[in-house]
Amino acid sequence: MYVTRWATAAVLCVLATMPSALAQQATPPAEAGKLPPPAAKYEHVWPRTLPQQGKAAEAPAQALLEWSKQDIELAQARCTALLKGLDLVALPDAPIREGNECGTPAPMQLVSIGSNPQIAFSPPPVLTCDMIAALHRWLERDVQPLARKHLGAPVVRVATMSSYSCRNAYSRKNGRLSEHGRVNALDIGAFVTAKGQTTMVVADWGPIAREIAAQAAAAQKQREAEAAAAIAAAAAAAKQKTAAPQPEAPAPAPVAAPQLPRPSIGIDLPNLAAQLPRPSLPTIPAPRGIGPGPSGPGALSLTPPDRLGGPQQKDAAPPEPPAQAAPLGGKALFLRGAHRAACQIFGTVLGPEANSAHKNHFHVDMAERKHQAICE
């Protein structure tokens, strides 16, 4: 019974391999000679089957365009020239064409870069050869020295988030095509070192200037609102106090006029004034700061005031020292250094400082810029 099963399995395997063998025999030698020779460290396996993605899966078959044979051969030759001699492993993929703009005639699946140590990509992204060459330069020349300096070990793995995707920038319904649609961009979420330490963009970038400025503006707005509320409350209290009925002051008591004696015969008129009662005058205290001077008791002199208005210097609270930003750790220094170095190689570099959409990853692409690269 077991022999029969093995024989049946062997027959099926032979039948399964016959189409492939026939296809290889049907390939003319002249066509095979037109392909460029393979470069070191990567292999050509034209073509490979690539499943339809994104818009291509939804679009009707007749609407899909195909790359011409000449376009494919020129792109393959360019890849051979760009990747020749580079220490990397990349596998050719099938040409990608979706609609009028998405795709590339010679995409490559990037497996790893370098060999001492080898930097693996997880999962392997699909990219153009221009992107692969730029990544090789960035990782070998800049990222590895930064990792050894700030992380204490070289990078052995790059965690990728997105490579080819036929969509507009920021996945908007309308707008320009993203470089991801041209197989010309890569999103990186984390780096892993030989010690097993993971450095994530979202967790280890450190303080984001944009968020710090937003928090400071919100705090200032809160202080202004509290001050306005305090002023409004004080004004309302003053208005309420003014509107309250005030008690009437008692009327002053009438002062009776002195009764003068009636003149009569026998009164001494010249001494009449001395006989009248003398009214008493209230004692008025001397003004503050005025006292007897050196010239006599009647002279005036000014003395310095003992206290001016407002708090004394000893009562004033000392000013608070300005808040000092906490020093960045090794992971943050590594990520920021890698970001700055990428700006010297790629056409676009976006990270946490760019916007909230890139808070958790680096976006790098090879977009052509007229003046200078976008570095945010």
C-alpha positions in Angstrom: 0.0 0.0 0.0 2.8 2.5 0.9 4.6 1.7 -2.3 1.5 2.5 -4.4 1.2 5.9 -2.6 4.8 6.8 -3.2 4.6 5.8 -6.8 1.5 8.0 -7.2 3.2 10.9 -5.6 6.2 10.5 -7.8 4.0 10.6 -11.0 2.3 13.8 -9.8 5.6 15.5 -9.1 6.8 14.7 -12.6 3.6 16.0 -14.1 3.9 19.2 -12.1 7.4 19.9 -13.3 6.7 19.2 -17.0 5.3 22.7 -17.8 8.3 24.4 -16.3 10.7 22.2 -18.2 8.8 22.8 -21.4 8.8 26.5 -20.8 12.6 26.6 -20.3 13.1 24.6 -23.6 10.8 27.0 -25.4 12.9 30.1 -24.5 15.0 31.0 -27.5 18.7 31.3 -26.8 18.8 34.7 -28.5 16.3 36.2 -26.0 18.2 34.9 -23.1 21.4 36.6 -24.4 19.7 40.0 -24.3 19.4 40.0 -20.5 22.3 41.8 -18.7 24.7 39.6 -16.8 24.0 39.2 -13.1 25.8 41.5 -10.7 27.6 40.3 -7.6 25.5 39.7 -4.4 22.1 39.5 -6.2 20.5 37.3 -8.8 18.2 37.9 -11.8 15.2 35.6 -12.0 13.1 37.4 -14.6 10.2 37.2 -14.4 8.6 36.5 -11.0 4.9 36.4 -10.3 3.6 39.3 -8.3 0.0 39.3 -6.9 -2.1 42.2 -7.9 -2.5 44.8 -5.2 -4.5 47.9 -4.4 -6.3 49.6 -7.3 -5.1 46.9 -9.8 -7.2 44.2 -8.1 -10.3 46.3 -8.5 -9.7 47.7 -12.0 -10.9 45.8 -15.0 -8.3 43.8 -16.9 -8.5 45.7 -20.1 -7.7 49.0 -18.2 -4.3 47.8 -17.0 -1.3 48.8 -19.1 1.9 46.9 -19.5 5.5 47.9 -19.7 7.1 47.4 -23.1 9.9 44.9 -23.6 12.3 47.8 -24.2 11.3 49.5 -21.0 11.9 46.4 -19.0 15.3 45.7 -20.6 16.5 49.2 -20.0 15.4 49.2 -16.4 17.1 45.8 -15.8 20.3 47.1 -17.3 20.1 50.2 -15.0 19.7 47.9 -12.0 22.8 46.0 -13.0 24.8 49.2 -13.2 23.5 50.6 -10.0 23.9 47.5 -7.8 27.1 46.2 -9.3 29.7 45.6 -6.5 27.3 46.6 -3.7 27.2 44.3 -0.6 23.5 43.4 -0.6 20.9 40.7 -1.4 18.0 41.7 -3.7 15.7 39.6 -5.8 14.2 40.8 -9.0 10.5 41.0 -9.0 7.9 41.0 -11.9 7.2 44.4 -13.5 4.5 46.4 -11.8 2.0 48.5 -13.7 -1.2 49.8 -12.2 -3.2 52.5 -14.1 -1.2 55.2 -15.9 1.3 56.1 -13.1 1.8 53.4 -10.6 4.6 50.8 -10.8 8.0 50.3 -12.3 9.4 48.0 -15.0 12.2 46.5 -12.9 11.3 46.3 -9.1 13.5 44.5 -6.7 12.8 42.8 -3.4 15.4 43.9 -0.9 16.4 41.1 1.5 19.5 42.5 3.3 22.4 45.0 3.1 25.9 44.4 4.2 27.6 41.3 5.6 29.6 42.3 8.7 27.0 42.4 10.1 24.2 41.8 7.7 21.2 44.2 8.0 18.0 42.2 7.3 14.8 43.9 6.2 11.6 42.6 7.9 9.5 42.3 5.8 11.6 42.6 2.6 10.3 45.7 0.8 9.8 46.0 -3.0 11.8 49.0 -4.3 13.4 50.5 -7.3 17.2 50.0 -7.7 17.8 53.7 -7.1 16.2 53.4 -3.7 18.2 50.2 -2.9 21.5 51.9 -3.8 20.6 54.9 -1.7 19.6 52.7 1.3 22.9 50.9 1.0 24.9 54.1 1.2 22.8 55.5 4.1 22.9 52.4 6.2 26.6 51.5 5.7 28.0 55.0 5.8 25.9 56.7 8.4 23.5 54.5 10.3 26.0 51.8 11.4 28.6 54.3 12.8 25.7 56.1 14.7 24.4 52.9 16.1 27.9 51.9 17.4 28.3 55.3 19.0 24.9 55.8 20.6 23.5 52.3 20.9 26.7 50.4 21.6 26.1 47.8 18.8 25.5 47.8 15.0 22.1 47.4 13.5 21.2 43.9 12.3 17.5 44.4 11.4 15.3 47.2 9.9 11.6 47.0 10.6 9.8 48.2 7.5 6.2 49.4 7.5 5.4 50.2 3.8 7.1 50.2 0.5 5.0 49.8 -2.8 1.4 51.1 -2.6 -0.5 52.6 -5.5 -2.1 55.6 -3.7 -2.0 59.3 -3.4 0.1 61.1 -0.8 -1.3 60.7 2.7 -3.9 58.4 1.1 -6.0 61.4 0.1 -8.8 60.9 -2.4 -7.4 63.7 -4.6 -3.9 65.0 -5.0 -0.5 64.0 -6.3 0.7 60.4 -6.5 2.7 59.2 -3.6 6.3 58.1 -4.2 5.1 54.8 -2.7 3.1 54.4 -5.9 6.3 54.7 -8.0 8.0 51.9 -5.9 10.3 54.7 -4.9 9.7 55.1 -1.1 10.2 53.2 2.1 8.7 53.7 5.6 10.9 52.5 8.5 9.5 52.0 12.0 12.4 50.6 14.1 16.0 49.5 14.2 17.3 46.4 16.0 20.9 46.1 17.1 23.1 43.0 17.5 22.4 43.1 21.3 18.7 42.7 20.6 17.9 46.3 21.6 15.0 47.8 19.6 14.9 51.6 18.8 11.4 52.6 17.8 10.7 56.0 16.1 7.4 56.4 17.9 8.8 55.7 21.4 12.4 56.9 21.3 12.5 60.0 19.2 12.2 62.2 22.3 10.4 65.5 22.7 8.8 66.8 19.5 9.3 70.6 18.9 5.9 70.9 17.3 4.1 69.4 20.3 6.2 71.4 22.8 5.2 74.6 21.0 1.5 73.5 21.0 1.6 72.8 24.7 3.2 76.1 25.5 0.6 77.9 23.4 -2.2 76.0 25.2 -0.7 76.9 28.6 -0.5 80.6 27.7 -4.1 80.6 26.4 -5.2 79.0 29.7 -3.4 81.7 31.8 -4.9 84.4 29.7 -8.4 82.9 30.2 -7.9 82.6 34.0 -6.7 86.3 34.2 -9.7 87.4 32.2 -12.0 85.5 34.4 -10.5 87.0 37.6 -10.9 90.5 36.1 -14.5 89.9 35.2 -15.2 88.5 38.7 -13.6 91.6 40.4 -15.6 93.9 38.1 -18.9 92.1 38.9 -18.2 92.3 42.6 -17.5 96.0 42.4 -20.6 96.6 40.5 -22.7 94.6 43.0 -21.2 96.6 45.9 -22.0 99.9 44.2 -25.6 98.9 43.4 -26.3 97.8 47.1 -28.3 100.4 49.1 -26.1 102.4 51.5 -27.4 103.3 55.0 -28.3 107.0 55.5 -25.9 109.0 57.6 -27.5 110.6 60.7 -28.2 114.3 60.3 -25.7 116.5 62.3 -27.1 117.8 65.6 -27.8 121.5 65.4 -25.4 123.7 67.3 -27.0 126.1 69.6 -25.9 129.7 69.3 -24.4 131.1 72.5 -26.8 133.2 74.4 -25.5 136.7 74.8 -26.5 138.6 77.9 -28.8 141.4 77.3 -27.2 144.8 77.7 -28.5 146.4 80.8 -27.8 149.5 82.6 -24.7 149.3 84.6 -22.8 146.9 82.3 -19.3 147.9 81.5 -19.4 148.0 77.6 -15.7 148.2 77.1 -15.2 144.9 78.9 -18.2 143.2 77.3 -15.9 141.0 75.0 -14.1 139.6 78.0 -17.4 138.7 79.6 -18.5 136.5 76.6 -17.7 132.8 76.6 -14.7 131.8 74.4 -15.5 129.0 71.9 -13.1 125.9 72.0 -11.2 125.0 68.8 -10.3 121.3 67.9 -6.7 120.4 68.1 -5.3 119.6 64.6 -2.3 117.2 64.6 0.8 118.2 62.7 1.1 116.7 59.2 3.2 113.5 59.0 6.8 114.3 58.2 6.6 117.9 59.5 8.2 118.6 62.9 10.2 121.1 64.7 13.4 122.0 62.8 16.7 123.3 63.9 15.5 127.0 63.8 13.0 126.5 66.6 9.7 125.0 67.5 7.8 127.0 64.9 10.0 126.0 61.9 9.0 123.2 59.5 11.2 120.4 58.3 10.7 117.4 56.0 11.7 113.9 57.2 12.1 111.0 54.8 9.2 108.6 54.6 9.7 105.3 56.4 8.1 103.1 53.7 7.3 103.6 50.0 4.4 102.1 48.2 4.6 98.5 47.0 6.5 95.5 48.5 10.0 95.9 49.9 12.8 94.2 48.1 13.1 91.6 50.8 9.4 90.7 50.3 9.6 90.1 46.6 9.6 86.4 45.5 12.8 85.4 43.6 12.3 84.8 39.9 12.0 81.1 38.9 14.9 79.8 36.8 14.0 78.9 33.2 13.1 75.2 32.7 15.9 73.2 31.3 15.1 70.5 28.7 16.1 67.0 29.8 19.1 65.7 27.9 18.4 63.3 25.0 19.2 59.6 25.5 21.2 57.4 23.2 18.3 56.2 21.3 17.0 59.7 20.5 20.5 60.8 19.5 20.8 57.9 17.2 17.4 58.5 15.5 18.0 62.2 15.1 21.5 61.6 13.7 20.1 59.0 11.2 17.4 61.4 10.2 19.9 64.2 9.5 22.2 61.9 7.5 19.3 60.7 5.4 18.5 64.3 4.3 21.9 64.3 2.5 20.9 61.3 0.4 17.2 61.0 -0.3 14.9 63.5 -2.0 12.4 63.4 0.8 12.9 62.6 4.5 9.9 62.9 6.9 9.8 62.0 10.6 8.1 62.9 13.8 8.8 66.6 13.4 7.0 66.7 10.1 3.4 66.0 11.2 1.4 63.5 13.2 1.1 61.1 10.2 4.9 60.5 10.5 5.1 60.3 14.2 5.8 56.6 14.2 8.2 56.2 11.3 10.7 57.6 8.9 9.6 58.1 5.3 12.5 58.2 2.7 12.1 58.4 -1.0 14.0 59.3 -4.1 11.7 62.0 -5.5 13.5 64.5 -7.7 13.5 68.0 -6.3 14.3 71.2 -8.3 16.1 73.0 -5.5 16.8 71.0 -2.3 15.5 67.9 -0.5 12.6 68.1 1.8 13.9 67.3 5.4 11.4 67.5 8.2 
